[in-house]
Amino acid sequence: MDELNQIERIKSKLIIAKKSDKNLKVFGADSHKYILGDTVTPTQILNFENEYEVKLPESYKAFLLHIGNGGISYANSAAGPSYGIYPLGKNTNEFIDENTKVYLKEDCKIYPNMTNEFWAHLIKNIEEDDDISNEDFNIELGKIFSGLLPIGSQGCSYCHALVLNGKFKGKVVNVDIDRQKPFFAFESNFLDWYERWLDEIIPENIMIDKPDLFKYTLAGNVRYILEVYFSSDDYETKIECLTGILKKEKIDSDNLDILEEEYKLSSDEIQKKILQILVKFDYNRAFSYLVDFAKKSLLDVFQFVFWYAKDKSIDWLDTIKSNIENINDDETFLFCTYLLKEMNVDYGKIIVPFVTHKNESIRVSAFYSLGQLPNKTDYIDAFIAGLNDSSNRVIHTTLQALNGVEDKKLLKYYKAIAEKFPVEKDYILANLNHRLKPFGLTNKTIKKIKTDS
């Protein structure tokens, strides 16, 4: 009975989603247009199961039998997350071209919250053996993607997949064909995952008008999500509730009041997630908490401000200045530069000390940031350090950053680069020639002139 009720809810929500997204602004909607083809028959499902020697998860079968199969999207996909849901039996070889029937019936080897080390070990034979044969390559792919049925494209190399066998049968997992680490959806079955997609794309004001229809997933109306949050002692459920709230377009002040009080009582990742919500929906309310949280994590504060309140970046200039000596990881420094660029100030003196940092990525970001300044000619000596750097990445970025700077003082260092790179490497000569063009020179002709003076 519950499954039948869910099927009817999904049908209703599909109609609501289509009506509320008339301009097809939801990602993938301009492709699938919320269209689903005719449902399948029990015989069609049985034929598939017999052919591949598998048993499809009941929730997925219910979708095919009672909601729809296929449509007009990519690969004839039906309406659904991203570019939709593949028709039954189509694109089964998305992950491996050969022996599809063999690997589909095997137990799935990946699992929720698997470690980076586990994943690295699973793909090791492919990633580390440059001479692997095509046959062995396909065998390894079969091991990596065993028990996973491709069910839809997210674009590029990313797909949705359904676990067919093993402990986590029925769960949806997001897979990268290029073998980045997969991650599992929170929901335990296909219908819950599909319904959550609908709840995430339907506007909150419609949910408020139809509260009883949206009290079933962690993407329903905010009041319902908060009820689930406070009634659960499970950490993952709480995080998923907050993630669902974060995806909303609007939250009323009463619910923000509740979240603010919960922030004061929480710690660790839950507190961080609540802070992210507060920044997104009420920066002024969140400001004092951000200041305090900066003592724990500058990166999180810089990210939240840049993502949701970049017009307030100037508020963080003093924080950056007072903490600049403590910034030693490349991602924190990167978001620091993002904020500085939003401030419309000359941040060169803040950045210059980083052009000789031991971390290569930080040096790259430093030169890129200097290159964005309208007065970058004031920092010629810093750029010279970049042209002399031991890293090709840094030299490449420095050359690009010097676009528009025509100081003859640089010719001596351009000549040294031309001599260091007799042939193209890492696009260094291509960028060098762009910098030499205003002087009427190339990487070859500059070697023939005297630049010492």
N, C-alpha and C positions, 0 to 999 in steps of 0.2 A: 504493500500500500504506500509506504513512504517513497519508494522509487517511482511509482506512478504519479504521486503528487509532485515529485521533483521534475518529472518529465513535463507535466502540464505547466509548472512554474517556468521552466526553461523556454517552452513554446511561447508563453506570455511575454517573457522578458526579451526574447528575440524580436517580437513585434514592437515592444517599447523601445528597444535599442535602435531599431531601424527608423522609427518615427523621430526619435530624439537626435539622430545623427543624419539628418537629411542631406547635409553637405559632404558626408562621408569623410569627416576629418579624423576619425579614429584610425590608427595605423592599420593598414591592410584592408580597410573597409572599401576603398575605391576599387579594390580588386575583387573581393568576394561579394560586396553589396548586400550582405546579410541574406544571401540566397542559399537554400539547401535543396538538393535533389530528392527524388523519391526514396523512401525507406527501402531497406533490403528485406528479403524473406529469410525465414529460418533455414531454408535449404541452402541459400547462398552462404550463410555463415557456416553451416555444417560442411559445405564443400571446401571452404577456405581452411577450416580447421583440419579436415582430413588431408588436404594437399600438403599443408605445412606441419602436420602432426603436432598441433598446439591446441590449447583451449583458451579462447579469448576471454579476457576479464568481463564479468557480467555487466558492469557499469558501461563499458564501451559497447558491448552488444546491445544494451538497451538504447543507447544513442542511435545506433544504426537501424535498429528495428522500429523505433517509435518517433524519432525526430528527423533524421535525414541522412543521406549518403551522397557525397559529391555535390558539385555546384559549378560555378563559372570562374572560380579563382585560379591561381597558379596550379597547374597539373590537375585541373578540374576539381579543385578543393571546395568543400562546403564552408559556409560561414563559420568563423571561429577565430581564436587568437592568431595574431599576425596574419599570414596569408591563408588561414583556414585549415580544415581537416581533410586529409587525403581520402579519396574513395576507398572502400574496402578492397584490399588486394593490390592496390597501385603503389608504386614507389617503395616496394618492400626491400629493394636492393639499394636504397639511398646510402647506406653505410658501407656496403661491400658488394661489389658486382657479382662475385662468384660464390657458389655454395650457400645462397641465402637460406635455403630450407634447412641446412645443417645448423647454422648459428642461431636461427630464430627459435629453435626448439630447445636450445641449451639454457641452463640457468644463467640469469643475469649476474655478472661479477661485480658491478658497481653498486654503491649503496649510499643513502643519505649521510651527509657529514663525513664522508670518507676523507682521509688525510691527503695532503699533497704528496706525501711520500708513497702512499699506496698507489695513487694515480701514476706517479712517475715510474714506479716499478712495473705497472701494467703496460705502459707504452714504451718501456725501455728498449725492447728488441727492435722496434721500428725506429725510434728516435736516434739510437746510437750506432746502428749498423748501416753505414752508407752503401754497403755492397749487398744488401739483402735482396734476394731474388723475388720476382713477381709472385711466385707461388707462396713463398714464405711470408711475404708482405700481406697477402690476402688471408693467410692463416692467422697472422697476428691481429689483423683487423677483426676477424671473426671472434677472437678471444676478447678483444676490447669491447666490442658491441654485441656480445652474445645476449640473447634473450630480449633484445630491444626492437620493437616494431616502430619504424618511422611513421608518424601520423600527421605531420604538417611541417611546412617551411616557415622559418622566421626571417628568411632573407640571408644572402651571402652563404656562409658555411654552417649556419645554425638551424637546427631542427627541433621539433617536439618529438618525443618518442614515448612509447608505452611499454612498461615492463611486463613481459608475458609470463615469466617463470621465476620461481624463487621466493624468498621471504617477502619481497616488496612488490609482488605481482599486483598489477592494477594501477600503480603510481605513474605519474607523468614525470619525465625527466627532460631537461634541456640539454641538448647535445651539440657539440661543435665537431663537424666532420674533420676539421684540421687538428683535432685532438687537444684542444684546451679542456681543462677539467670540467666535467658535466656538473650540473646541480639539479637537485630534485625539487619539484613543486611541493608545497606544504600538504596539499590535499591527499587523501588516501585513495581516491578513485577518480576516474575520468569525468563523471558527471559533476562531481563537486568542483573539480578544476575548471570545467567548462562554464558552470554557473557562476563561479567567481569572476571569470573573465567578463561575463555580462554585467555583473554588479559593479565591476571596476569602471565600465564605460558608460553606464547609465547615470545621468546627473543626479546629484544629491536631492535636489528639490522634488524630483519625481519620486524618489524613495520615500521622502517625508509624506507625500500625498498617498502613497500605497505602502504603509509600514509593514503590514502583514506579509506582503510579497517579498520583502527584503530582510527577513530575519533568519537567514539560513547559511550564509557564508561570511567569511571574515572580510568581505568587501561590501557588505550591506550598509545600511545607514549607520552613522557614527554612534548613535545611542545603543543600538544593538551590539556593535563591536565592543563598546565599553562594558556592556553587561557580560559578554563572554570573557573579556579581559579580567574583570574583577572576580568572576566566578571560577577562574582557573588558577591552579597552582603550578601549572606546567610552564616552564621558561620559554620553550619554543612557541607555544600557543600565544603567550603574551607578546612576544616579539612579532609574530605574524599579525596579531591584532593591531599593533602600532604601525606596522608596515601598511596594512589596509587603510588606516586613517591617514597616513602620510600621502597616499595616492589621491585623496580627495581634492577637489578644487576649492571648496570652502568648508569652514567649520565655524559654528556659531560660538559666541563668547562663553556661553554656559558650559559647553563641552571643553573649551580651552581652560576654563576655571578648574574643572575636574582634573585635567591633565597637568595643570600647573601644581596643584596640590600633590598629585601622585609623583611628580618630579622631585619634590622636596623629600619624599619618603623613600625614593628608590635609589639604586646605586648601579654602577657598572654600565653594561650595555643597555639595559632598560632605560636608565636615566639619559644616556646619550640619544637613544631613539626618541624619547619624549622631547628632549631639547631640540632635536631636528624638526619635529612637528611644530613646536612653539616658534621657532625662527621662521619657518615657512609661512605660518598663518598670522603671526603677530610679532614682528621683530622688536618693537618697543617693549613689549611684555618680556621678551626673551633676553633683552640686552644684559641685564645684571647677571643672569645665569650664565651667559656666554663669557662674560668677564671672569667669573669664578671658574668656569670649566676650562678656560685657557691655561690655568695652572696645571691641569691634568693632561690636556691634549691640544696643542696649538693647531695641529692638522685638522681635527674635527671642527674647531671653531672657524678656521679659515675656509674650510669647505662649505660649511653651512651658510656663512655670510656670502660667499661667492655664488652659491647655487640659488639662494633665495632672496638676498638683500644686497646685491652688488652695488646698488646706488648708495648704500650706507658704508662703503668701503673706507672712506676717510675716517670713520670713527675708530679705525683699527691701526692708524698710523703710529700712534704712540706705543701701542702694544707691540707692534713689529719692531720698532726701534729699541725698545727695552728688552726684547727677547732675541734679538738678531744673533747674538753670540751663541745661543742655545740651539739654533737651527742647524742640524747636521744631516738630516735625511732629505733625499731629493724630492719626495712628494710634498713634504711640508714647505720646502723652499719654493717649489713650483707654484703652489697655491698662494704663497706669500707674494710672488711676482704678479700673479693674476690680480690680487687685490691692489697692489701698488699701481698697476696700469689703469685701474678704474678710478684712481684718485685725482688724476690730472695734476700731478706734482712732479718735480724733478727728483726722481728716486735714485738717480745714478750713484750718489755717494753711499747709499744703503747697499747697492748691488755690487759695487766695485770690489769689496773685499772677497767676494765669492768667486772671482774670475781665476783665482789660484787655488781654489779649494781642492782637496785631495779626491773628492768624489767627482768623477767625470760628468755624470748627469747634471750635477749642480752647476758645473762650469758651463755646460751647454745651455742650461736655462738662463744662467747669468748673462751670457753674451746675446742670447735671443732677446732678453728683456732690455738690455742696453740698446739693442738695435731698434727698439720701438720708440725710443725717446726722440723728440724733435730736435733736441740739442746734443745729439750723440757725438758730434765733433768735439765736444768738451772732454770726451773720454778716450781720446786717441791712444794714450799710453796703455790703457786697459785693453784696447783692441789689439795693440801690438803684442801684448802678452798672449792673446788668443792665437795670433798668427804664428807664434813661436811654440805653441803647445805641442806636446808629444802625441796627443790624441787626434786622429783624423776627423772624428766627429766634431771636436771643438774647432778645429781649423775650418771645416766645412761651414759650421754655424757662424763663425766669426766673419767669414767671407760674405755670407748672406746678410749678416747684420750690418755690414759696411756699405750696403746699397745706398747710393746717393752721396757718399763721402768721397771727395776727390782731393785728398791731401797728398802732395808729392812725398811727404815724409814716409808714406806707406810703401812706396815703390821698392825700397831696399828689401823689405820683408816679403813683398810679392815676388821679387826675383828669387829670393831664397826658397820660396815654396815651389816656383817653377823648376828650380834646379833639384829640389828634393823629390819631385814627382815628374820624372821624364815621360811617363805615360799616365793616362787617366786612372784614378782610383778614388772611389767613394765620391764621385762627382766634384772633386776638388778643382780640377783644371777647368771644368765648365763654369764653375762659379768664379774662379780666378779671372777667366777671360771676360766675364761680365764686369768685374771691377777694373780691368785694364782697358776696356774699350774707350772710356772717356779720355784716356791718355794716348790713344792711337796705337796701343800695344797689344800683344798677345803673349801667351805663355812661352812662345818660341822667341819672339823678337825682344822681349825684356832681358833675355839672357845676354844679348849683344850690347847692351848699353851699360854705362857706369851709373850706379845709383848711390855710391858712398857719400856723395856731396849733396 
